[in-house]
Amino acid sequence: MNFDNFKYNKDKIPTGAKKNVFLEELKKEFTEELFNRTDHEEYFRKYDQDSVKSFLFSYAETKKQLIDYYELYIDPAFQHKEIKINEDAKLLFKVILQKKLFNLQIQWRAELIEIKEIITSWDLLFWEHNIESCPFIPEITPKEVSVFKQFLCSPNVDAMEVMHYAGWQDYDDFMAVDEDDEFQDMPEWYEFYDEHMQTAHLLLLPNIRGKKDEYYREIGLAELREINKDKYKDFKPHVPIPYYYSDFKNRLEYATLFEKDPFIKELFQLYYEKHNSDDKTSDYDSYGISEDAVREAVETLLEAQNPITMPGGLPWREAIILCAQQCVNQEFFADIDNVYEEYLMYRKMGINTGEDFKTVWEKYLKDDVTINITQQILLGREILGEPQDFNY
């Protein structure tokens, strides 16, 4: 497809610093459009609505990235690889902020700290998706950057997988333990950070505030169920409710069904083909590794600028894929310092790289989940004869 008439052709959008502002505004526009449209309601009806929200945020970010780097997808020979690596490194850099936010969440739940921008424990999920605009996260330190770079050098760490991870503030899932009292779903990055920053003791803190929120909310919800029992007396809940994942396949399917711009549809198709080759029909070896994955790994290694050491003692396909993974990680490793310098420069200048805080706060106050949960908690407080506030 010829992209000369693409609405977001490189010749039609600003350059330099103005381009970043333009793209952020574009993402904001996409996000508002996604949350306001009604033609996908039936499509999403059977899925967990929190997971749908996470998907829509992720989809808007992906759409912005595809517009920014459309040349990388439509022209395999496009050589601005360094620019792409730098932008991906910026996305990867955000996971440091996510861990700092998670540690604040733990302390807030234990009532060791107060955060004026946090009213209920569900608010942390909102700030996860607005991490660059979050005003209360302390500045990233040189040691944290060093630890993150060490993490990228760890065996079996896939930087691309870390970058596209969603759900960084899912406290209940992360804190769940198995029969051996081991955390089942704690992200590898969080475990690595705790080990090297000596913050693992935070995981032992009690969830005081979270349990209070749940207590009042359950009372409020019980009252609402009683009030509406006649209205919903014939309602039969369908459990469990499927989770809608923000994976490559779902993004492509959504774009195919609901995008009207043929150029955007084409970009999502190319995006899927580039990043999800394992879903294609392919031969697999006894370890479940596809030929397509091996070919992609070889292409990555052929483009490597620095020597990469092949890991020993592994089947050859697995070794090649792990080697390519380390190659990609090294590229990010080299660029993280540049991203950190830029981060510090913007901090010093008082420039917010995300959306304006006032805009984000207005979005927070209008958020359906925020409104519903706060109303349920306040109703619970009212039923118990307690003040209509969050001072508990």
C-alpha positions in Angstrom: 0.0 0.0 0.0 1.3 3.5 -0.9 1.3 5.8 2.1 1.7 9.1 0.2 -1.9 10.0 1.1 -1.6 8.7 4.7 -3.2 11.3 7.0 -0.1 11.1 9.3 2.5 10.9 6.6 5.9 12.3 7.9 5.5 15.3 5.6 2.2 16.3 7.2 3.2 16.3 10.9 5.6 18.5 12.9 9.3 17.5 13.5 11.6 17.8 16.5 10.1 18.6 20.0 6.8 19.6 18.4 6.4 16.1 17.1 6.4 14.6 20.6 3.7 17.1 21.7 1.7 16.4 18.6 1.9 12.6 19.1 0.9 12.9 22.8 -2.1 15.0 21.9 -2.9 12.4 19.2 -2.8 9.6 21.8 -5.1 11.6 24.0 -7.5 12.1 21.1 -7.4 8.3 20.3 -8.0 7.4 24.0 -11.0 9.7 24.3 -12.4 8.4 21.1 -12.0 4.8 22.2 -13.7 5.3 25.5 -16.5 7.3 24.0 -17.4 5.1 21.1 -20.4 2.8 21.4 -20.1 0.5 18.3 -17.7 -1.9 20.2 -19.9 -2.3 23.3 -21.4 -5.6 22.1 -18.0 -6.9 21.1 -16.6 -6.2 24.6 -19.7 -7.1 26.6 -18.7 -10.6 27.6 -15.2 -9.6 28.8 -14.0 -8.3 32.2 -14.5 -4.5 31.9 -11.3 -3.6 33.7 -9.3 -5.7 31.2 -11.2 -3.9 28.4 -10.1 -0.6 29.8 -6.5 -1.7 30.0 -6.7 -2.9 26.4 -8.1 0.4 25.2 -5.3 2.4 26.8 -2.7 0.0 25.3 -4.4 0.1 21.9 -4.2 4.0 21.9 -0.5 3.8 22.7 0.2 1.2 20.0 -1.7 3.3 17.4 0.4 6.3 18.3 3.6 4.2 18.0 2.5 2.8 14.6 1.9 6.3 13.3 5.3 7.5 14.6 7.2 4.6 13.0 5.0 3.6 10.1 8.0 3.7 7.7 9.6 0.8 9.7 6.6 -1.4 8.9 5.9 -0.4 5.3 9.5 -0.5 4.2 11.8 -3.3 5.6 14.8 -1.4 4.2 14.1 1.7 6.3 17.3 2.3 8.2 16.3 4.6 11.1 16.8 1.7 13.5 18.6 3.8 16.0 15.6 6.1 16.3 13.3 3.1 16.9 15.6 1.7 19.5 15.8 5.0 21.3 12.0 5.4 21.4 11.5 1.8 22.6 14.1 2.4 25.3 11.9 5.3 26.5 9.0 2.9 26.8 11.2 0.4 28.6 12.5 3.1 30.9 8.9 3.6 32.3 9.0 0.2 34.0 11.4 1.8 36.6 8.6 4.3 37.3 6.1 1.4 37.6 8.2 -0.3 40.3 8.7 2.9 42.2 4.9 3.4 42.1 4.3 -0.2 43.2 6.5 0.3 46.2 4.6 3.5 47.1 1.4 1.6 46.7 2.6 -1.0 49.3 3.5 1.7 51.8 0.3 3.6 51.2 -1.8 0.4 51.8 0.1 -0.2 55.0 -0.7 3.4 56.0 2.9 4.4 56.4 2.5 7.3 53.9 -0.2 9.6 52.7 -0.6 10.6 49.0 -3.0 13.4 48.3 -3.6 12.1 44.7 -4.7 8.7 46.1 -8.2 8.4 47.5 -8.8 4.6 47.2 -6.6 1.7 46.4 -8.2 1.4 42.9 -6.6 4.8 42.0 -3.2 3.1 41.6 -4.6 1.4 38.5 -5.4 4.8 37.0 -1.9 6.2 37.7 -0.4 3.0 36.1 -1.8 4.2 32.8 -0.7 7.8 33.4 2.7 7.0 34.8 4.5 9.9 33.1 2.0 12.4 34.5 2.1 11.0 38.0 3.2 13.9 40.3 4.2 12.0 43.4 6.8 9.4 42.2 10.3 10.3 43.5 13.0 11.0 40.9 14.7 7.9 39.5 18.2 7.6 40.9 21.4 6.6 39.2 21.5 3.4 41.2 18.1 2.4 40.0 19.2 2.9 36.4 22.3 0.8 37.1 20.1 -2.0 38.6 17.8 -1.9 35.6 20.7 -2.2 33.2 21.9 -5.2 35.2 18.4 -6.7 34.8 18.6 -6.3 31.1 21.8 -8.3 31.1 20.3 -11.2 33.1 19.8 -14.5 31.3 16.4 -15.1 29.8 15.2 -11.5 30.2 13.3 -10.5 27.1 13.3 -6.7 26.9 10.5 -6.6 24.3 8.3 -8.7 26.6 9.0 -6.5 29.6 8.2 -3.4 27.5 4.8 -4.6 26.5 3.8 -6.0 29.9 0.5 -4.6 31.2 -0.9 -4.6 34.7 2.1 -3.3 36.7 0.0 -2.2 39.7 -2.1 -5.4 40.1 -1.5 -5.7 43.8 -3.8 -8.6 44.6 -2.3 -10.8 41.8 1.3 -10.0 42.7 0.9 -10.5 46.4 -0.8 -13.9 46.1 1.3 -16.7 47.4 1.4 -20.5 46.8 1.5 -23.3 49.3 5.2 -22.5 49.9 4.5 -18.9 50.6 6.2 -17.9 47.4 4.8 -15.1 45.2 3.3 -16.7 42.2 3.0 -13.8 39.7 5.4 -11.2 40.9 7.2 -9.7 37.8 10.8 -10.6 37.4 11.8 -7.0 37.3 10.1 -6.3 40.6 11.9 -9.3 42.2 15.3 -8.2 40.7 14.7 -4.6 41.9 13.9 -5.7 45.5 16.9 -8.0 45.6 19.4 -5.3 44.5 17.7 -2.2 46.1 17.1 -4.1 49.4 13.4 -3.3 49.3 12.0 -6.8 49.6 10.9 -6.1 53.2 8.1 -3.9 51.9 6.4 -7.0 50.6 5.8 -8.0 54.3 3.8 -4.9 55.0 0.1 -5.4 55.8 -2.7 -4.3 53.4 -4.5 -2.1 56.0 -6.0 0.6 53.8 -6.9 -1.8 51.0 -8.9 -4.0 53.4 -10.7 -0.9 54.7 -11.6 0.0 51.1 -12.9 -3.5 50.5 -14.9 -3.5 53.7 -16.8 -0.3 53.1 -17.2 -1.1 49.4 -18.7 -4.5 50.1 -21.3 -3.0 52.5 -22.2 -0.4 49.8 -22.4 -3.0 47.1 -24.7 -5.2 49.3 -27.0 -2.3 49.8 -27.1 -1.6 46.1 -27.9 -5.2 45.4 -30.7 -5.1 47.9 -32.1 -1.9 46.4 -31.9 -3.4 42.9 -32.8 -7.0 43.7 -36.2 -6.8 42.0 -34.7 -5.2 38.9 -32.2 -7.9 38.6 -34.1 -10.9 40.1 -33.9 -12.8 36.9 -30.3 -12.0 36.3 -28.0 -15.0 36.2 -24.3 -14.1 36.5 -21.9 -15.7 34.1 -18.7 -16.7 35.8 -15.8 -16.6 35.3 -15.8 -13.5 33.1 -13.1 -13.8 30.3 -10.2 -11.5 30.5 -9.5 -9.5 27.3 -5.7 -9.5 26.7 -3.7 -6.7 25.1 -1.9 -9.1 22.8 -0.9 -8.7 19.2 -3.8 -10.8 17.9 -6.5 -8.9 19.8 -5.1 -5.5 18.7 -5.2 -6.7 15.1 -8.7 -8.1 15.4 -10.0 -4.8 17.0 -8.3 -2.7 14.3 -9.8 -4.9 11.6 -13.3 -4.6 13.0 -13.4 -1.0 14.1 -10.8 1.1 12.4 -12.1 3.1 9.4 -8.8 4.3 8.1 -7.4 1.7 5.7 -3.8 2.9 6.4 -4.2 2.2 10.1 -5.7 -1.2 9.4 -2.7 -2.0 7.2 -0.2 -0.9 9.9 -1.8 -3.1 12.5 -1.6 -6.0 10.1 2.1 -5.3 9.5 2.6 -4.9 13.2 1.1 -8.3 13.9 3.1 -10.0 11.2 6.4 -8.4 12.4 5.9 -9.1 16.2 3.8 -12.3 16.2 5.4 -14.6 13.7 5.0 -17.5 16.1 1.3 -17.4 15.5 1.8 -18.2 11.8 1.8 -21.7 10.5 5.2 -23.0 11.0 7.2 -26.1 11.8 8.2 -26.5 15.4 11.0 -28.5 17.0 10.6 -30.8 20.0 11.1 -27.8 22.3 8.2 -25.9 20.7 10.4 -23.4 18.9 9.1 -22.3 15.4 11.2 -21.9 12.3 9.9 -18.4 11.9 11.2 -17.5 15.3 14.6 -18.9 14.4 14.7 -16.9 11.1 13.8 -13.7 12.9 16.5 -14.3 15.5 19.1 -14.9 12.7 18.0 -11.6 11.0 18.5 -9.8 14.3 22.0 -11.3 14.7 23.0 -10.4 11.2 22.2 -6.7 12.0 24.1 -6.7 15.2 26.8 -4.0 15.5 28.6 -5.6 18.4 29.9 -9.2 18.9 27.4 -11.4 20.7 28.5 -14.6 22.6 26.4 -17.7 21.9 25.3 -19.4 25.1 26.5 -22.9 25.5 24.8 -26.1 26.6 21.5 -25.4 24.8 19.8 -26.9 21.7 20.9 -24.8 18.8 17.5 -23.2 18.0 17.0 -22.1 21.7 20.6 -20.8 21.8 20.1 -18.7 18.6 16.9 -17.2 19.9 18.4 -16.5 23.4 21.4 -15.0 21.6 19.2 -12.6 19.5 17.3 -11.7 22.7 20.6 -10.7 24.4 21.5 -8.7 21.3 18.3 -6.7 21.5 18.8 -6.2 25.2 22.3 -4.9 24.7 21.0 -2.3 22.2 18.5 -1.1 24.9 21.3 -1.3 27.5 23.4 1.2 25.5 20.5 3.6 25.1 19.1 3.7 28.7 21.7 6.2 29.8 20.7 8.6 27.1 17.1 8.2 28.1 18.0 8.8 31.7 19.9 12.0 30.8 16.9 13.3 28.9 14.6 12.4 31.8 16.8 14.4 34.2 16.9 17.3 31.9 13.2 17.5 31.6 12.8 17.1 35.4 15.3 20.0 35.9 13.4 22.2 33.5 10.1 21.3 35.1 8.7 19.8 31.9 6.2 17.0 32.1 6.7 14.5 29.3 3.2 13.1 29.8 -0.1 14.8 29.7 -0.6 18.0 31.7 -1.5 17.1 35.3 -4.6 19.2 35.3 -5.9 17.4 32.3 -5.1 14.0 33.8 -6.8 14.9 37.1 -9.9 16.0 35.3 -9.9 12.6 33.5 -9.5 10.9 36.8 -12.5 12.7 38.4 -14.6 11.7 35.4 -13.4 8.1 35.3 -16.3 5.6 35.5 -14.5 3.2 37.8 -13.4 6.0 40.1 -16.9 7.4 40.4 -18.5 4.0 41.0 -16.0 2.8 43.6 -16.0 6.1 45.6 -19.8 6.1 45.6 -19.9 2.5 46.8 -17.5 3.2 49.6 -19.3 6.4 50.8 -22.6 4.5 50.8 -21.0 1.9 53.0 -19.8 4.6 55.4 -23.3 6.1 55.4 -25.0 2.8 56.3 -22.6 2.4 59.2 -23.4 5.9 60.4 -19.9 7.2 59.7 -18.8 10.5 58.1 -19.2 10.8 54.3 -15.4 11.1 53.6 -12.3 8.9 53.1 -10.7 9.6 56.5 -10.7 6.1 57.8 
